[in-house]
């Protein structure tokens, strides 16, 4: 493969393009990579113009299937089955997706632009010209999970809290944020303040995706049968992809299949965190056993302490979420039991009860993307509110488990 060479745009494309391009040759396949601004109308026009030249027989986009579906059908998330999402453990991911979508919509409304218009233009033009559409970015869910796994546990709360605060806060998007969006997407710009100070976030968010897209382009060149591929990526990724594709002796070029497999793997949770919930359950059950061995009064006292602390804090979480009164009662009743079974959470029970008494209305789904853009909207919209109840109840139960567990452990060690 030849080393990348900057293209003299004016000489080769006349006035068609004003965005940066680089070109690679791989086994007779020409790969042209266009760096675009995701918030620029001119970038979308450039994408359409380049495809319209007829010189390309395939279009590759900095998208995964989920992001393409979200771009082409932004309201798809409103058709979800809330309880299925919660039961499958995807509640936090959907909450983050809703917040990011609201942030994107606020930017679009404020600047009177369509965020992601360059990618939409590429997808629509590829279909209109009957060209193969290649999605070369890693799945957004895997990227989020690799970010989560790569960040030390003691930093995760800070990152998640900052992420939610930055996308929910009702404020004007700053000029600096707009500039960042010209090089990256909404996800990147939202994490930017953390990524700049954290290699743990930068690596899976930016560097790994540069490597992933470089290897994916090589795979497409090897297997697609196409001879002239136009790849459209954010300008912020252009330098990284170019650097990786220049290194012809590296395995991500010589063995792209291996690279794809490695970067698509979600690192497993540490053994400590897998075992911790069961260790806590074992400690608590042992505490009950020791308490009853010392007398029924002591044993039942420990049980009462467990129920009151765990149930009260779970119910308090539901109360702070302004849950239905029956949901608050169910949280109090369920938390002491679910906390002894790590396979289910009190949040799932509370979400089920909340949707039973406050069934989401059609209007809640239709307003979901707008309401997710403000803190008040998360409480007033019944769909979003269900996720708030799920989260707050679960959080209260977790806190209650640790406090009550510590109290029981202290009681049996002092006995």
N, C-alpha and C positions, 0 to 999 in steps of 0.2 A: 504494500500500500504506500502510495506517495505521502510525503509530509503535507500537512495542510498549507494552503497558500491563500492569502487574502486576494479577493477578486477585485479588480478595478471595475467597480460598479458602473461608472459612467461610460466606460469603454465597451463593456459587455452587455449591459442592460439598458443603455441610453438613459432615459429619464424614468424608467419603470420603477426603480427602487432607490430609496434613500436610507434604508436600514443596513446594518452590517451583515455581510455574508462571508462564509468561508466554503471552500470546495475541497473534497477529498476524492481520490480514485482508489477503488478497492476491487481487484480482480476484474477490471473492465467496467465496473459500475461507478457512475458518477453520483456523488452525494453532495448536494448543495444545502448548507444549513443557514437559514435566515434567522437573525436575532430580532425579535419584535418587542414592542412595548404593549403590555396587556391592557393598557388604558388609553391606547392611541387609535384614533380613527384612521390615521394615515397608515398604520401598520396593517390594519384589516384591508385597506385598499391595496397595499403592496402585495399582500398574500394573493388576493384575487387576480391582480395584474400578472403576477408571475405564473400562476397556474394557467391563466388565459393565453400565455405565449405558446402553449402546446409543446414545450420542450421537455416537460416532465411526464413520466408515465406512472408515478406514484407520489402520494403526499403522506408525510409522517408528521405527527403532532405531539407536542409535549402534553399528552393527556393519557390517562388510563381509562378503562371502560366506565368506571363509576363516575369519573369527572366529566367524561363526554356525555353520559346520560343526564347528569345534572346540568350541564351547559345547554343541551338541546331541549331538556324538559325540566326547567328549574322548579316546577311545582310537583315533581314526582315524589318528593319526600312527604308531601301532604297526604299521600295515599297509603301510608304505612299502617300496619297493625300494631298499635301501641303496646299491647300486652306481649305480643310475640317478640318485639324489640327488647322489652324489659326482661322477659324470661331468658332470652338468649344472651344476656349480658352486654347488649349493645346500647344501653341507655346513655352512658357517658359519651359514647361516640356520636350518637344522634344529637345530643345536646350541643356538643362542640360544632357539629355540622350546621345546626340551626343558627348558632351564634355567628359562625363564619359567613353563612349565607346572608344573614341580616347585615353584617358589616359590609359585604360586597354590594348589597342593594343600597345601603346608605351612601356609599361612595358614588355609585352610579347616579343616584338621584341628585347628590350634591354637585357633581361635576357635569351632569347631563351627558353621560357617556354610557356605553355598554361595556362593562368589564368582561374581558375574555372575547371581545369581538374578533380579534385576530384568529383565535382558535375556531370560533364558530365559522368565520369566513373560510378557513381552510377545510373544515369538514363539509360545509355546504358546497364549496367549489369542487371538491373532490367528487362528491356525489353527482353534481351537475355535469361534470366532464367525464363521468364514468371511470374514475381512476381509483385504484386500490387505496384504502385509507389505513395507515399504519399507526397504531397507538404505542408510542415508545416509552412513555413514562411509567414508573412503578406505581402500583395500586396505592391510592392515598391512605387506605386503611393500614397497609403494611408499613408505609412511611411513618404514620402516627404511632404505630406500635413499636417500631424500631427507635423512634425518638424517646418514647416512654421507657423502654428497656435500657436505653443508653444513658439516660439521666439518672444519677444517683438518687436513691429513694428519698433522701432528706431534702432534695431540691425540687421534687415533683410537685409538691403542694404549691410552692412559690410560682412555678412555671404555669401550672393549671389556673391558679388564681389570677395571675397576670394576664393570661390569655383571655379568660372570660371577661375580666374587667376591661380589657382593651377593646373588645368587640361589642360589649353591651353598653358601655358608657355612652351617653347622649352628648356627643361633642362634635365639633367640626373637624373634619379630616385635615391634618396639617399639610403644608407644602412638602415637608420632608417625607411624609407618608406617601404622597402622590408620586414623588420622585422614586421612592423605593418600588412602588407598584409598576413603574415604567420598566423595571428590570426583572421583577419577580411577580408571582401571583399573590392572591389574597393570603394564602396559607403562609408563604414565605415572609411577606411584609408584616404579618401579625406576629410571627415568631422572631422577627428581625432583632428587636431590642434584646432578646435573650440570646439569639444565635451569635450576635457580635461579641458577646462576653462568654460564650460557652461552646467549647469545641464538641461537647457531648451532643449538642443540638445541631450545630453546623454540619457535622459529618453526615448524619442520616438525612437531614433536610436538604442539603445542597450538594455536598461532595459525592455522596453515594448515588444520588440521582444523576449527576453528571456522568459518572462511571456507568450507571445502568443504561442511560440513553445512548452513550457511545457504543457499548457492547450490543445493544438492541439494533442499532443502525447497521452494524457489521453483520449481525444475524440476518436482517432483512436483505442486505446486499447479497449474502450467500444463498439464501433460500427462496427469495420471492420471484426471481427471474426478471426483475425490473432492471433497467439500465440507467435511468436518470431519476433519482429520488430527490424531492424537495422536502427538507425537514424544517418545520417551524417551531422554534423554541423561544423562550424568554431571553432577552438580551443578556440577562445576568448569568445564564447557563452557557452562553456561547464560548466564553474563554475556557471554562472547565472542560466542556466536551471536546473542544479543539485540543487541549493539552493531553487528554486521555487518548484521543485518536492519533495523535502524533507519536505516541510511544508504541511503535509497531512490534516491539519485542516482548510486550507485556501480555499476561494471560488473558486480560479482558478483551484483547484484540485477537490473539491466537486461539483462545478457548472461550468464546463469548457465552456458550451454553453454560459453562461452569460458573461464570460470573453472574449470569442471570439467576441461577439456582441459589447461589450464596446470598445475593442481595435481596432475594425474595423470601428468605428464611427469617422468621421472627425468633430472636433469641429467647430461649425458655426462661421463665421466671426462676430466680435463685431457689435452691432447695430450701433455704431458711424460710423464705416467704411462703413457699408451698406448704411447709410443715407447721408454720406458726399458728394458723387457726386451729389445727388439730391439737397442737401442744396446749393451747389455751383451753380448749375443751377438756383435754385430759387433766389439766391442773384443776379446773373447776369441779369436774366430776370426782376427782380424788379428794378435793376439799370437802365436797358433800359427804363422801364416804367416811373420811376422818371425823367430820363433825358428828355424824350419826353414831359413829363408834364410841364417841365420848358422851353421847346422850342425845335423845330425840330432840330435846329443847335446843341444843346447840346446832344440831343438823337442820332443823326447821328454821332456826334463826338465820343460818347461812342461805338457805333457799329463799327466805323472805327478802333478805338483803339483795340477793341476785335479781329477783323479780322486780323489786322496787326501783333499784338503780337502773337496770337495763331498760325496763319498761317505761320508766319516767322519762329518760333521756330520748328514747325513740319517739315517745308521744310528744315531747317538747319539740323535736325536729318537725314532726307533722304539724304541730300547732304553729310554729314559726312559718311554715309553708302555707298557713291558712287552709289546711285540709278540712274536709267535712268532719263533723263531730264523730261520726261512726268510724271514720278513718283513723282519727286520733285514738279512739278506744281500741281499734284493732291493732294499731301499732304497739300500744301498751301490752296487749295480750300476746301478740305474736313475737315480739322481740326476745323475751326470755327463752322462748322455745327455738326460734330460728338461729339464735346465737350459739346454740349447742349443736347446730347442724350446718357446717360451712357450705353445704351445697345449695342453700337457699338463704335469701336475705329478707329482713323485715320490710325493706323497701319494695320488694316484689309484691308482698301481701298488701301493703298500703296502696300501691298503685292500682291493684285489682279492685280494692274496695272503693277507692276514689272514683275510678271510671264507672263503677256500678251506680254510685249515688249521684255522680256528676258526669253523665255521659257527654263526651265531646259532640258539639253540634257541627253541622256542615260549615257554618260561618267560621268556626274556630280553625278548621283546616284551611279554609280559603285565606284567612288572615294570618296564618302561622308565620310566614316569612317576615311580614311587617311587625307583628307583635314580638317576635324574638329579638328585635332590635332595641328593646328597652326593658329595664328591670320590671316595670309595672306590667308590661305585656306578658312576661313569663308567669305572672300571677293571675292575670285576667283571662288569658286564653286557656281553655280547658285542656287542650292537647299539651301545650308547653307546661301548664300547671301540674299535669300528671307526672311529668319528668321531675319537676321541682319537688313534689311530694316524695317520689321515689328516692331522690338523692338525699333530701334532708332527713327522712326517716332512717334510711340506711346509715347515714353519717351519725345520727344520734345513737343508733343501736351499736355501732362500732365503738364509739366513745364509751358508752355504757358498759360494753363488754370488758374493755380494758380497765375501767375504774372498778367495776364490781369484781373482776378477776383478781385485781391487785388487793382489794379489801379482803377477799376470801383467802388468798395466799398469805396475807399478813396475819389473818386470824388463826390459821392453822399452824403457822410457824411460831406464834407467840403462845399457843395453847400448851 
